[in-house]
Amino acid sequence: YQCLLEYQCLLEYQCLLEYHLASRKCEFVVCSPPAPAPAPDASSTAVDKIRQEKKILRKEIRRKVKEVSDDDVKEQSNEVWERVKKTEPYKSSKTIGMFLSMPKNEIYTYGWIEEALKEEKILFVPHVGSNFEEPDMEMFECPRRGKFYEEWPKNKWKIPEPPSEDREKLAKAGDLDLILVPGLAFDRQGHRCGQGKGYYDRFLAKMFEGDTTKKPTLMAVCLEAQLLGDGDTIPTHEHDFTMEFIVTPKEIIECKRGTKRKSSDD
């Protein structure tokens, strides 16, 4: 009897539901179950791992560099410059890509610029502009007069940049004999870790593009705190360049020819 009652109630409910749907002109839509999430791409996972490792490395090196006093930075910078001047790439170069230093926590280059100009080197210095969402960098030939950078406006990082009236000649592939490359950290194999925006990665790619036979020598310059110890290496992406030389206050390290890595990561 109980089963009959339940069956009758079920039939009544079904009739009521059919009437309700018909009056409202509704219909059932059978949906497929959601597709399973795609498995993570192996290359994407590797890139994320490298980015995380570089993030940790940057934090550690920035801490070490902040512990170096301003006087020590200038003393180490002078020692680096004396070594740079003794290298054959510097002696034989006519055109040099040079960088202007941040106010603190970076090797100091302003004295270098004045000396290089006195030696009649033609210098090119960076301009990154104000679009920090799409970081790009060019180098322009700088004036051949004293402390020209004191007249220039400064960017987000308080670094002087050439104003429009001093942006006459843009460096193109084949124009530079030597590029002095800054960075946050280097290892003894010539791998570089920059500040994380990719300015130099993109710029160096432009300097090496095309079939021109003239390729610039890549010479990194750094403080002692920025060079990793023996056996330590910087994780690298495919677009990263290796340095041909690394000059520190204590030594000149010769690495393989500056080029892009062929395997995987700035």
C-alpha positions in Angstrom: 0.0 0.0 0.0 2.8 2.4 0.9 4.5 1.7 -2.4 1.3 2.4 -4.3 0.9 5.8 -2.5 4.5 6.7 -3.4 4.0 5.7 -7.0 0.8 7.7 -7.3 2.5 10.8 -5.8 5.4 10.4 -8.3 2.9 10.3 -11.2 1.1 13.4 -9.9 4.4 15.3 -9.5 5.4 14.3 -13.0 2.2 15.6 -14.5 2.4 18.8 -12.6 6.0 19.4 -13.7 5.1 18.7 -17.4 2.2 21.2 -17.2 4.4 23.8 -15.5 7.1 23.5 -18.2 4.6 23.5 -21.0 2.9 26.6 -19.7 6.2 28.4 -19.5 7.6 27.0 -22.7 10.7 25.8 -20.9 13.0 23.0 -22.0 15.7 20.9 -20.5 19.3 21.3 -21.8 21.6 18.5 -21.2 25.1 19.9 -20.6 28.3 18.0 -21.1 30.6 17.7 -18.0 33.4 20.3 -17.9 36.5 19.3 -19.8 39.4 18.4 -17.5 42.0 21.2 -17.1 45.0 20.8 -19.5 48.2 19.4 -18.0 50.7 22.2 -17.4 53.2 22.6 -20.3 56.6 21.4 -19.3 58.4 24.4 -20.9 56.1 26.8 -19.1 56.8 25.1 -15.8 60.5 25.3 -16.4 60.3 29.0 -17.2 58.3 29.7 -14.0 60.9 27.7 -12.0 63.7 29.8 -13.4 61.8 33.1 -12.7 61.3 32.0 -9.1 65.0 31.1 -8.7 66.0 34.5 -10.1 63.6 36.3 -7.8 65.2 34.7 -4.8 68.7 35.4 -6.2 67.9 39.1 -6.8 66.6 39.5 -3.2 69.8 38.0 -1.8 72.2 40.0 -4.0 70.4 43.3 -3.4 70.8 42.6 0.3 74.5 42.1 -0.1 75.0 45.1 -2.3 73.2 47.4 0.2 75.8 46.4 2.8 78.6 47.9 0.7 79.3 51.5 1.7 79.2 54.3 -0.9 83.0 54.9 -0.4 83.7 51.2 -1.0 81.5 51.3 -4.1 83.5 54.1 -5.6 86.8 52.5 -4.6 85.8 49.2 -6.2 84.5 51.0 -9.3 87.9 52.7 -9.7 89.6 49.3 -9.5 87.3 47.8 -12.1 87.9 50.7 -14.4 91.7 50.3 -14.2 91.3 46.7 -15.2 88.8 47.5 -18.0 91.4 50.0 -19.6 94.0 47.2 -19.7 91.9 44.8 -21.7 92.4 44.5 -25.5 88.7 45.0 -26.3 88.8 48.4 -24.7 92.2 49.5 -26.1 91.1 48.5 -29.7 87.6 49.9 -29.5 86.4 53.1 -31.1 82.7 53.0 -30.1 81.6 51.8 -26.7 78.1 51.3 -25.2 78.4 52.7 -21.7 75.8 52.9 -18.9 75.1 55.7 -16.4 74.9 54.5 -12.8 72.0 54.6 -10.4 72.7 56.9 -7.5 73.3 54.0 -5.1 74.0 50.3 -4.9 75.6 50.0 -8.4 79.1 50.3 -9.8 79.9 54.0 -10.4 80.7 54.9 -14.0 80.6 58.7 -14.2 84.4 59.1 -13.9 84.8 56.4 -16.5 82.9 58.4 -19.1 85.0 61.5 -18.6 88.2 59.5 -19.1 86.9 57.6 -22.1 86.0 60.9 -23.8 89.4 62.3 -23.2 90.8 59.2 -24.9 88.6 60.1 -27.9 86.3 57.1 -27.5 82.8 57.5 -29.0 80.3 56.7 -26.3 76.7 55.6 -26.5 74.5 55.6 -23.5 71.0 54.2 -22.7 67.6 55.7 -23.1 64.6 53.7 -21.7 61.9 56.4 -21.8 58.8 56.4 -19.5 56.8 53.4 -20.8 57.7 50.9 -18.1 54.9 48.6 -19.1 56.7 47.8 -22.3 60.3 48.0 -21.4 62.6 48.8 -24.3 66.0 50.4 -24.5 68.1 52.2 -27.1 71.5 53.7 -27.0 72.4 57.2 -28.4 75.8 58.7 -29.0 76.5 61.1 -26.2 78.0 64.6 -26.5 81.8 64.9 -26.5 81.9 67.4 -23.7 82.6 67.1 -20.0 79.9 66.3 -17.6 77.1 66.4 -20.1 74.9 64.1 -18.0 74.5 66.8 -15.3 72.3 68.7 -17.7 70.1 65.7 -18.6 66.7 64.8 -17.1 66.5 61.7 -14.9 64.3 58.7 -15.3 62.4 56.6 -12.7 65.6 55.2 -11.3 67.3 58.7 -11.1 69.6 57.9 -14.0 70.3 60.7 -16.5 69.0 60.1 -20.0 69.6 61.9 -23.2 66.9 64.5 -24.0 65.5 64.8 -27.5 68.1 67.4 -28.6 71.0 65.0 -27.7 69.5 61.9 -29.5 71.1 62.4 -32.8 72.7 59.1 -33.6 71.0 55.8 -32.6 73.2 52.7 -32.2 72.3 50.0 -34.6 73.7 46.5 -35.2 77.3 46.8 -36.2 77.9 50.2 -34.7 79.4 49.2 -31.3 82.8 47.6 -30.8 82.4 47.1 -27.0 79.4 47.1 -24.6 80.0 47.5 -20.9 77.1 45.6 -19.4 75.7 46.2 -15.9 73.8 43.6 -14.0 72.6 42.6 -10.5 74.6 39.4 -10.5 77.0 37.3 -12.6 78.5 33.8 -12.4 82.0 32.8 -13.5 80.6 31.2 -16.7 79.4 34.6 -17.9 75.7 34.3 -17.1 74.0 37.4 -16.1 71.0 38.3 -13.9 69.6 41.7 -14.5 67.1 43.8 -12.5 64.2 41.9 -14.0 62.8 44.2 -16.7 64.7 42.7 -19.6 66.0 46.0 -21.0 69.5 44.7 -21.9 68.2 41.3 -23.2 66.1 43.2 -25.8 68.8 45.7 -26.6 71.6 43.1 -27.0 69.3 41.1 -29.3 69.1 44.1 -31.6 72.9 44.5 -31.6 73.4 40.9 -32.7 70.6 40.7 -35.3 71.2 40.5 -39.0 74.2 39.3 -41.0 76.7 42.0 -40.0 80.1 40.5 -39.3 80.9 43.1 -36.7 79.6 41.8 -33.3 80.2 43.8 -30.1 82.3 42.4 -27.3 80.2 42.0 -24.2 82.1 42.9 -21.1 80.3 42.8 -17.7 81.5 45.0 -14.9 80.5 44.4 -11.3 81.2 44.8 -7.6 82.7 41.9 -5.6 79.3 41.3 -3.9 77.7 40.8 -7.3 79.9 37.9 -8.5 78.6 34.4 -7.4 81.1 32.0 -5.8 82.8 29.1 -7.5 80.3 26.4 -8.5 77.3 28.7 -8.2 75.4 29.4 -11.4 72.7 31.7 -12.5 69.6 30.1 -14.1 69.2 31.2 -17.6 66.5 31.6 -20.3 67.0 31.1 -24.1 67.0 34.8 -24.7 69.8 35.6 -22.2 73.3 36.5 -23.4 76.5 35.3 -21.9 79.3 37.7 -21.3 82.7 37.4 -23.0 84.5 39.1 -20.1 83.6 39.8 -16.5 85.7 42.5 -14.8 85.6 42.7 -11.0 87.8 44.8 -8.6 90.1 41.8 -8.3 90.2 40.0 -11.6 89.3 39.7 -15.3 87.3 36.6 -16.1 87.3 35.4 -19.7 84.2 33.5 -20.6 83.0 32.1 -23.9 82.0 34.4 -26.8 79.0 36.5 -25.8 76.0 35.0 -27.4 72.5 33.6 -26.6 72.3 30.3 -24.9 70.9 27.4 -26.8 69.2 25.8 -23.9 66.9 27.2 -21.2 66.6 31.8 -19.1 65.9 38.6 -17.2 
